[in-house]
């Protein structure tokens, strides 16, 4: 055994190089005969190397490095398009399933019991999951409205959100590492914003070969209307995506100490705000204003007190106004006509069409007030441009009540984390996420957050990251 170990250690480098050379030759042969197969296998090989680095960098299984790769693929990578009406899975789902599988197999191989640090927020996933299943059962037995297989994917979505949140929230992240996650998070979102600007100017003719992977149904609007989609599926979703980093950047600009990090935060806020104007999303602009008002007028005064009121009036408000002026000057020409069109909702065609759809959905909900109709994907429409109403129709008043209590509990926990911590970056994350939750609650009136397989996992990553500091505070 010792001889074998000695031989392995002596020739390990040579064997690894030989394997890499063999793989390279094989890929070169495939690329020469079939470029597509060669490219796919090369991407698969790079993915395997990346996964080994993430989980086995130190020669043993570790999940501590999963957050940054998870965030990168969730924000920057497109979904994996499948034929037909099969929901397009995303790479973050693949990574999280691999992480959980390795976690389980690692414990089984070591003969250790499966133990995951319990988080009080976990119970809300189970309660809302019970609401989904109860609505499906009630619609079947009380109304004879039987589910189809795709209806149960709504429960699968919740499982995905839980797996992401539970894994991230269970990690041991020291408070001093939160600064690293703050900077990296803003850099990742800045890359997403830069991708959106590149779409607007159609650099390298990317809208003909790259953008369709992200938003195959939005190319006409992008080319004719100039509404960028960034790294999401549509302009409204990209606007909602930019709300979260804008909250982080604004809070960081106000809370953090140090000239460099403050300048970086202000600059990032300007980029994210400009990206929102390029989406031409009125809902996103409204939510940006809500975030700014909540952070500056409420959280800042509560945290620093009236002793910093002069600083707020003399420096912060003028800085925000100057930044807003610069963003408006750089905004696309269509931004102003788009915004002015939404001032009078009585004449806005988009809003009037939504009102007609909403009225019909309210009538359907009234026929099953308490438990709703379940997902109802067999005959009912799934896109009604009002996520609150969609939740109400699907899961009834009881399900919506549980949903509201769920995120009210999350908001309260974030507030407790912010009040208890002595780390500025932890305070930034807790405050920014509180403002994001409020903005997203408003955003759910005309668009979708919870049902977005990109936005909701990203939110779960950040909520899980904030909840790691709840665990750190308990150990102090």
Helices and strands as residue ranges (DSSP letters): H 2-33, H 35-56, H 66-76, H 91-110, H 122-143, G 149-152, H 153-169, G 175-177, H 178-201, G 203-205, H 206-209, H 211-214, H 219-225, H 235-255, H 259-279, H 282-293, I 294-299, H 300-304, G 306-308, H 309-311, I 312-316, H 317-330, H 333-341, H 349-366, H 387-420, H 424-443, H 455-475
